Amino acid sequence: MGNGDGQFFFPLGIATDNSGNVYVTDTNNNRIQKFNSSGGF
């Protein structure tokens, strides 16, 4: 738990796109984090 890159504070949703990117909504940090298919930003 935290607010750094790759850390979350109440993740709520997850989605993917056709390129293999993963999007995670991080509710209490008021952001969406995007990861590539290798797990990087």
HUSULKA-V6440 format. One line per field, one symbol per residue. ss: DSSP state (H for helix, E for strand, L for the rest). psi: psi as a letter, one per 30 degrees, with the letter a starting at -180 (. if undefined). burial: b if it has 24 or more other ideal C-beta (glycine too) atoms within 12 Angstrom, else e. A space follows every 10 residues. Layout:
# HUSULKA-V6440
ss: ???
psi: ???
burial: ???
This chain:
# HUSULKA-V6440
ss: LLLLLLLLLL EEEEEELLLL LEEEEEHHHL EEEEELLLLL L
psi: kaglkgllji kelklllffg kkkkkjefgh lkkkklffgl .
burial: eeeeeeebee eeeeeeeeee eeebebeeee eebebeeeee e
